[in-house]
Structure formats: C-alpha cells, structure tokens
Amino acid sequence: MQSCPVPVVIAGGPKQKSVEGVLKMIYDSIQAGGAGISIGRNTFQHENPTLMTRALSALVHKGATVEEGLLILRGVR
C-alpha cells in the first residue's frame, strides 16, 4: 500500500467469541491490504489447531473467504 511503507500484520488480540469472528477479522484485514497475521490463542485454544491453521493460511495465502475457512474447519475442504 502506498500509505504505509512497511507490511502491516494483524495481531490476534483477546480470545474471540466465535471462530467466524476470528476469520472475519482476518479476512477484513487482508482485504484492506494487511500483509499477514500473528494469531496465538485463537489458534492454539481452538478444538482443532491444525484445521484452524489451515483455515487461517487459506485466508492469508489463497484468498479464501470466511465461508471457505469455515468449510476447512469442518473438514469439508
């Protein structure tokens, strides 16, 4: 982005009330030009950290939507 000369990475912050909220926060950040994420507790405290990591990776690296991320978490994709 022209307005910021360095990459902006979103930090996870407090534990979110829903997985959909986490995915939406990340999706919105990437859509706004964010370069990546640094998510801890919302990944490690998820019931399936492996699937959560896959969903987050898809949002950041593959342009997945929130709905696609939720499908990954359900093991559908």
N, CA, C and O atoms as a GROMACS GRO file, in nm:
protein
  308
    1MET      N    1   0.083  -0.117   0.000
    1MET     CA    2   0.000   0.000   0.000
    1MET      C    3   0.088   0.124   0.000
    1MET      O    4   0.195   0.125   0.061
    2GLN      N    5   0.044   0.225  -0.067
    2GLN     CA    6   0.122   0.348  -0.078
    2GLN      C    7   0.124   0.428   0.052
    2GLN      O    8   0.219   0.501   0.076
    3SER      N    9   0.022   0.416   0.134
    3SER     CA   10   0.014   0.498   0.255
    3SER      C   11   0.099   0.445   0.370
    3SER      O   12   0.120   0.517   0.468
    4CYS      N   13   0.148   0.324   0.361
    4CYS     CA   14   0.229   0.266   0.467
    4CYS      C   15   0.347   0.193   0.404
    4CYS      O   16   0.328   0.097   0.330
    5PRO      N   17   0.470   0.238   0.432
    5PRO     CA   18   0.587   0.180   0.366
    5PRO      C   19   0.631   0.044   0.420
    5PRO      O   20   0.721  -0.018   0.364
    6VAL      N   21   0.569  -0.003   0.526
    6VAL     CA   22   0.607  -0.134   0.582
    6VAL      C   23   0.485  -0.226   0.585
    6VAL      O   24   0.372  -0.179   0.593
    7PRO      N   25   0.507  -0.356   0.578
    7PRO     CA   26   0.394  -0.450   0.584
    7PRO      C   27   0.323  -0.442   0.719
    7PRO      O   28   0.388  -0.430   0.823
    8VAL      N   29   0.192  -0.448   0.718
    8VAL     CA   30   0.113  -0.447   0.841
    8VAL      C   31   0.062  -0.588   0.865
    8VAL      O   32   0.003  -0.651   0.777
    9VAL      N   33   0.085  -0.637   0.987
    9VAL     CA   34   0.043  -0.771   1.027
    9VAL      C   35  -0.056  -0.756   1.142
    9VAL      O   36  -0.029  -0.683   1.237
   10ILE      N   37  -0.168  -0.823   1.133
   10ILE     CA   38  -0.269  -0.814   1.238
   10ILE      C   39  -0.234  -0.911   1.351
   10ILE      O   40  -0.198  -1.026   1.328
   11ALA      N   41  -0.244  -0.861   1.474
   11ALA     CA   42  -0.224  -0.946   1.592
   11ALA      C   43  -0.361  -0.997   1.637
   11ALA      O   44  -0.461  -0.928   1.621
   12GLY      N   45  -0.364  -1.116   1.691
   12GLY     CA   46  -0.490  -1.181   1.725
   12GLY      C   47  -0.570  -1.116   1.835
   12GLY      O   48  -0.694  -1.119   1.831
   13GLY      N   49  -0.504  -1.059   1.934
   13GLY     CA   50  -0.578  -0.996   2.043
   13GLY      C   51  -0.644  -1.097   2.135
   13GLY      O   52  -0.600  -1.212   2.141
   14PRO      N   53  -0.748  -1.055   2.206
   14PRO     CA   54  -0.814  -1.146   2.301
   14PRO      C   55  -0.889  -1.259   2.232
   14PRO      O   56  -0.919  -1.252   2.112
   15LYS      N   57  -0.918  -1.363   2.309
   15LYS     CA   58  -0.993  -1.475   2.254
   15LYS      C   59  -1.128  -1.425   2.203
   15LYS      O   60  -1.201  -1.357   2.275
   16GLN      N   61  -1.158  -1.460   2.079
   16GLN     CA   62  -1.282  -1.417   2.017
   16GLN      C   63  -1.398  -1.506   2.062
   16GLN      O   64  -1.378  -1.620   2.105
   17LYS      N   65  -1.520  -1.453   2.053
   17LYS     CA   66  -1.639  -1.528   2.094
   17LYS      C   67  -1.674  -1.638   1.997
   17LYS      O   68  -1.737  -1.737   2.035
   18SER      N   69  -1.634  -1.622   1.870
   18SER     CA   70  -1.666  -1.725   1.771
   18SER      C   71  -1.552  -1.739   1.672
   18SER      O   72  -1.475  -1.646   1.648
   19VAL      N   73  -1.544  -1.857   1.614
   19VAL     CA   74  -1.445  -1.883   1.510
   19VAL      C   75  -1.474  -1.794   1.389
   19VAL      O   76  -1.383  -1.742   1.326
   20GLU      N   77  -1.601  -1.778   1.359
   20GLU     CA   78  -1.639  -1.692   1.247
   20GLU      C   79  -1.589  -1.549   1.268
   20GLU      O   80  -1.547  -1.483   1.173
   21GLY      N   81  -1.592  -1.502   1.393
   21GLY     CA   82  -1.541  -1.369   1.424
   21GLY      C   83  -1.392  -1.357   1.397
   21GLY      O   84  -1.345  -1.255   1.347
   22VAL      N   85  -1.316  -1.462   1.432
   22VAL     CA   86  -1.172  -1.464   1.405
   22VAL      C   87  -1.147  -1.458   1.255
   22VAL      O   88  -1.067  -1.378   1.207
   23LEU      N   89  -1.215  -1.544   1.182
   23LEU     CA   90  -1.195  -1.550   1.037
   23LEU      C   91  -1.235  -1.418   0.970
   23LEU      O   92  -1.168  -1.372   0.878
   24LYS      N   93  -1.343  -1.358   1.017
   24LYS     CA   94  -1.387  -1.231   0.959
   24LYS      C   95  -1.286  -1.120   0.985
   24LYS      O   96  -1.257  -1.040   0.896
   25MET      N   97  -1.232  -1.115   1.106
   25MET     CA   98  -1.131  -1.015   1.140
   25MET      C   99  -1.010  -1.028   1.046
   25MET      O  100  -0.959  -0.928   0.996
   26ILE      N  101  -0.967  -1.151   1.024
   26ILE     CA  102  -0.851  -1.174   0.939
   26ILE      C  103  -0.884  -1.145   0.793
   26ILE      O  104  -0.806  -1.080   0.722
   27TYR      N  105  -0.998  -1.192   0.748
   27TYR     CA  106  -1.040  -1.166   0.610
   27TYR      C  107  -1.046  -1.016   0.583
   27TYR      O  108  -0.994  -0.969   0.482
   28ASP      N  109  -1.108  -0.942   0.673
   28ASP     CA  110  -1.119  -0.796   0.656
   28ASP      C  111  -0.983  -0.730   0.652
   28ASP      O  112  -0.960  -0.637   0.574
   29SER      N  113  -0.891  -0.775   0.737
   29SER     CA  114  -0.757  -0.719   0.739
   29SER      C  115  -0.684  -0.742   0.607
   29SER      O  116  -0.622  -0.651   0.553
   30ILE      N  117  -0.692  -0.864   0.556
   30ILE     CA  118  -0.625  -0.897   0.429
   30ILE      C  119  -0.687  -0.817   0.315
   30ILE      O  120  -0.616  -0.767   0.228
   31GLN      N  121  -0.821  -0.805   0.315
   31GLN     CA  122  -0.888  -0.729   0.210
   31GLN      C  123  -0.849  -0.582   0.214
   31GLN      O  124  -0.849  -0.514   0.111
   32ALA      N  125  -0.815  -0.532   0.333
   32ALA     CA  126  -0.777  -0.392   0.349
   32ALA      C  127  -0.629  -0.369   0.318
   32ALA      O  128  -0.581  -0.256   0.325
   33GLY      N  129  -0.557  -0.476   0.284
   33GLY     CA  130  -0.417  -0.461   0.248
   33GLY      C  131  -0.318  -0.514   0.349
   33GLY      O  132  -0.197  -0.496   0.333
   34GLY      N  133  -0.367  -0.580   0.453
   34GLY     CA  134  -0.278  -0.640   0.553
   34GLY      C  135  -0.187  -0.743   0.489
   34GLY      O  136  -0.225  -0.811   0.393
   35ALA      N  137  -0.066  -0.754   0.542
   35ALA     CA  138   0.034  -0.844   0.485
   35ALA      C  139   0.030  -0.984   0.546
   35ALA      O  140   0.083  -1.078   0.487
   36GLY      N  141  -0.030  -0.997   0.662
   36GLY     CA  142  -0.031  -1.128   0.726
   36GLY      C  143  -0.093  -1.122   0.863
   36GLY      O  144  -0.160  -1.024   0.898
   37ILE      N  145  -0.070  -1.227   0.942
   37ILE     CA  146  -0.130  -1.237   1.075
   37ILE      C  147  -0.029  -1.290   1.175
   37ILE      O  148   0.070  -1.354   1.139
   38SER      N  149  -0.056  -1.263   1.301
   38SER     CA  150   0.018  -1.320   1.413
   38SER      C  151  -0.088  -1.360   1.515
   38SER      O  152  -0.121  -1.284   1.605
   39ILE      N  153  -0.139  -1.479   1.501
   39ILE     CA  154  -0.251  -1.526   1.582
   39ILE      C  155  -0.202  -1.637   1.675
   39ILE      O  156  -0.144  -1.735   1.630
   40GLY      N  157  -0.226  -1.621   1.803
   40GLY     CA  158  -0.184  -1.720   1.901
   40GLY      C  159  -0.300  -1.794   1.960
   40GLY      O  160  -0.337  -1.901   1.911
   41ARG      N  161  -0.359  -1.738   2.067
   41ARG     CA  162  -0.462  -1.809   2.145
   41ARG      C  163  -0.581  -1.854   2.062
   41ARG      O  164  -0.638  -1.959   2.089
   42ASN      N  165  -0.620  -1.776   1.961
   42ASN     CA  166  -0.734  -1.815   1.880
   42ASN      C  167  -0.703  -1.934   1.789
   42ASN      O  168  -0.794  -1.994   1.732
   43THR      N  169  -0.576  -1.967   1.777
   43THR     CA  170  -0.535  -2.089   1.706
   43THR      C  171  -0.512  -2.202   1.805
   43THR      O  172  -0.571  -2.309   1.791
   44PHE      N  173  -0.427  -2.178   1.903
   44PHE     CA  174  -0.386  -2.285   1.995
   44PHE      C  175  -0.497  -2.330   2.088
   44PHE      O  176  -0.495  -2.444   2.136
   45GLN      N  177  -0.594  -2.243   2.116
   45GLN     CA  178  -0.703  -2.282   2.204
   45GLN      C  179  -0.824  -2.334   2.126
   45GLN      O  180  -0.927  -2.369   2.186
   46HIS      N  181  -0.813  -2.340   1.995
   46HIS     CA  182  -0.921  -2.396   1.914
   46HIS      C  183  -0.925  -2.547   1.934
   46HIS      O  184  -0.822  -2.608   1.961
   47GLU      N  185  -1.043  -2.606   1.922
   47GLU     CA  186  -1.056  -2.751   1.943
   47GLU      C  187  -0.972  -2.832   1.845
   47GLU      O  188  -0.935  -2.946   1.875
   48ASN      N  189  -0.941  -2.777   1.728
   48ASN     CA  190  -0.856  -2.844   1.630
   48ASN      C  191  -0.758  -2.742   1.572
   48ASN      O  192  -0.784  -2.685   1.466
   49PRO      N  193  -0.645  -2.720   1.641
   49PRO     CA  194  -0.548  -2.619   1.596
   49PRO      C  195  -0.495  -2.644   1.454
   49PRO      O  196  -0.461  -2.549   1.384
   50THR      N  197  -0.488  -2.769   1.414
   50THR     CA  198  -0.438  -2.800   1.279
   50THR      C  199  -0.533  -2.746   1.173
   50THR      O  200  -0.489  -2.680   1.078
   51LEU      N  201  -0.662  -2.774   1.188
   51LEU     CA  202  -0.759  -2.723   1.091
   51LEU      C  203  -0.769  -2.571   1.097
   51LEU      O  204  -0.787  -2.505   0.995
   52MET      N  205  -0.757  -2.515   1.218
   52MET     CA  206  -0.761  -2.369   1.231
   52MET      C  207  -0.643  -2.307   1.156
   52MET      O  208  -0.659  -2.206   1.088
   53THR      N  209  -0.526  -2.367   1.168
   53THR     CA  210  -0.408  -2.317   1.096
   53THR      C  211  -0.430  -2.326   0.946
   53THR      O  212  -0.394  -2.233   0.873
   54ARG      N  213  -0.488  -2.435   0.899
   54ARG     CA  214  -0.517  -2.449   0.756
   54ARG      C  215  -0.615  -2.342   0.708
   54ARG      O  216  -0.598  -2.284   0.601
   55ALA      N  217  -0.718  -2.316   0.788
   55ALA     CA  218  -0.817  -2.214   0.752
   55ALA      C  219  -0.753  -2.076   0.747
   55ALA      O  220  -0.777  -1.999   0.653
   56LEU      N  221  -0.673  -2.043   0.848
   56LEU     CA  222  -0.607  -1.913   0.851
   56LEU      C  223  -0.511  -1.897   0.734
   56LEU      O  224  -0.505  -1.792   0.671
   57SER      N  225  -0.437  -2.002   0.705
   57SER     CA  226  -0.344  -2.000   0.592
   57SER      C  227  -0.418  -1.977   0.461
   57SER      O  228  -0.371  -1.902   0.376
   58ALA      N  229  -0.532  -2.042   0.445
   58ALA     CA  230  -0.610  -2.025   0.322
   58ALA      C  231  -0.657  -1.880   0.306
   58ALA      O  232  -0.656  -1.827   0.196
   59LEU      N  233  -0.698  -1.817   0.416
   59LEU     CA  234  -0.742  -1.677   0.409
   59LEU      C  235  -0.626  -1.586   0.368
   59LEU      O  236  -0.642  -1.499   0.282
   60VAL      N  237  -0.511  -1.607   0.429
   60VAL     CA  238  -0.397  -1.519   0.404
   60VAL      C  239  -0.330  -1.546   0.270
   60VAL      O  240  -0.299  -1.453   0.196
   61HIS      N  241  -0.307  -1.674   0.239
   61HIS     CA  242  -0.224  -1.708   0.123
   61HIS      C  243  -0.301  -1.745  -0.004
   61HIS      O  244  -0.246  -1.738  -0.114
   62LYS      N  245  -0.428  -1.786   0.011
   62LYS     CA  246  -0.503  -1.831  -0.105
   62LYS      C  247  -0.625  -1.745  -0.135
   62LYS      O  248  -0.699  -1.772  -0.229
   63GLY      N  249  -0.646  -1.640  -0.055
   63GLY     CA  250  -0.760  -1.552  -0.079
   63GLY      C  251  -0.894  -1.614  -0.047
   63GLY      O  252  -0.996  -1.574  -0.103
   64ALA      N  253  -0.895  -1.711   0.043
   64ALA     CA  254  -1.021  -1.778   0.079
   64ALA      C  255  -1.115  -1.680   0.150
   64ALA      O  256  -1.071  -1.583   0.211
   65THR      N  257  -1.243  -1.709   0.140
   65THR     CA  258  -1.344  -1.630   0.209
   65THR      C  259  -1.367  -1.686   0.350
   65THR      O  260  -1.316  -1.793   0.384
   66VAL      N  261  -1.443  -1.614   0.429
   66VAL     CA  262  -1.479  -1.663   0.562
   66VAL      C  263  -1.554  -1.795   0.550
   66VAL      O  264  -1.529  -1.889   0.625
   67GLU      N  265  -1.646  -1.802   0.455
   67GLU     CA  266  -1.724  -1.925   0.437
   67GLU      C  267  -1.635  -2.043   0.400
   67GLU      O  268  -1.655  -2.154   0.448
   68GLU      N  269  -1.537  -2.019   0.314
   68GLU     CA  270  -1.442  -2.126   0.277
   68GLU      C  271  -1.359  -2.167   0.397
   68GLU      O  272  -1.329  -2.285   0.415
   69GLY      N  273  -1.320  -2.071   0.479
   69GLY     CA  274  -1.246  -2.102   0.602
   69GLY      C  275  -1.327  -2.189   0.696
   69GLY      O  276  -1.274  -2.282   0.756
   70LEU      N  277  -1.456  -2.159   0.708
   70LEU     CA  278  -1.543  -2.241   0.793
   70LEU      C  279  -1.557  -2.383   0.739
   70LEU      O  280  -1.564  -2.478   0.817
   71LEU      N  281  -1.560  -2.398   0.607
   71LEU     CA  282  -1.564  -2.533   0.548
   71LEU      C  283  -1.438  -2.611   0.579
   71LEU      O  284  -1.443  -2.731   0.607
   72ILE      N  285  -1.324  -2.543   0.575
   72ILE     CA  286  -1.198  -2.609   0.610
   72ILE      C  287  -1.203  -2.657   0.755
   72ILE      O  288  -1.162  -2.768   0.785
   73LEU      N  289  -1.255  -2.572   0.844
   73LEU     CA  290  -1.264  -2.610   0.986
   73LEU      C  291  -1.358  -2.728   1.009
   73LEU      O  292  -1.340  -2.804   1.104
   74ARG      N  293  -1.456  -2.743   0.923
   74ARG     CA  294  -1.549  -2.858   0.934
   74ARG      C  295  -1.493  -2.982   0.867
   74ARG      O  296  -1.555  -3.088   0.871
   75GLY      N  297  -1.375  -2.970   0.805
   75GLY     CA  298  -1.315  -3.084   0.738
   75GLY      C  299  -1.374  -3.112   0.603
   75GLY      O  300  -1.352  -3.219   0.546
   76VAL      N  301  -1.452  -3.017   0.549
   76VAL     CA  302  -1.518  -3.037   0.421
   76VAL      C  303  -1.424  -3.008   0.305
   76VAL      O  304  -1.437  -3.066   0.197
   77ARG      N  305  -1.329  -2.919   0.325
   77ARG     CA  306  -1.235  -2.881   0.219
   77ARG      C  307  -1.095  -2.913   0.260
   77ARG      O  308  -1.001  -2.888   0.184
   0.00000   0.00000   0.00000
